[in-house]
Amino acid sequence: MSASAPSGFAGLDDLGGPLDALEPLMDALVARVRERGFSGVAFVRPDPFGAAGARLVQALSSPPLQAHADWIERATPPRDQAVALLPIEALGEEGARRLGGLGYQQVLVVRVPVLGEACCEFWLFSTSTHVREEHLGAATLDLLRDWPAWREALRAAVCPLTPREREVLQAVAEGLKGAEAQERFGYTERTFRLHVENAKRKMRAANGSQAVYRAHLMCGL
């Protein structure tokens, strides 16, 4: 099941959206990866309002993991690989104590790029000291195959933009001006600017570029 109220939702309570949009995906993923030797899952996303590199725990597979959500957000596993199987000790003394206390011995970290160096991360935890190579490959393929559905569910859960606001921010990202947008979308330049301003407000952005950046981190564009 997905975490009902991870600490990472702080500051997003007013945005609305179905926060349980990821729950069916998490349930299905847990059932599949359990067959691959993994018994716990965390889904971590970029924090659009935090400092560079800040992350939020969006979903966890079990209540015991929920107690460690704050630490998972702060953890810094090696990020030089898109897919890495790590011993719990690689997460540092605190990580070894926290996750080892739950019986976990290894974690498979799969990073999916969102924008630039910002990534969503899947953490798959195993209580075994040895995970078979074919199980690693199968679990990774499961995640990558399902990523489009996860991306859409994440957008539904955390991105407050309307379809029209997403449309105009995409136009901003492409460098379209008001007159060009009017030609593409069929509404006035004033209406275009109004939608941009609404999107900036929802993204708590000082300008269109910042709004585009934050929307990307929410998988909104």
Secondary structure as UniProt FT lines:
FT   HELIX           7..9
FT   TURN            10..11
FT   HELIX           13..15
FT   TURN            19..22
FT   HELIX           23..34
FT   TURN            35..37
FT   STRAND          40..46
FT   TURN            48..49
FT   TURN            52..53
FT   STRAND          55..60
FT   HELIX           63..66
FT   TURN            67..68
FT   HELIX           69..74
FT   STRAND          83..87
FT   HELIX           88..91
FT   HELIX           92..100
FT   TURN            101..103
FT   STRAND          106..115
FT   TURN            116..117
FT   STRAND          118..126
FT   HELIX           133..158
FT   HELIX           163..173
FT   TURN            174..175
FT   HELIX           178..185
FT   HELIX           189..202
FT   TURN            203..204
FT   HELIX           208..217
FT   TURN            218..219
//
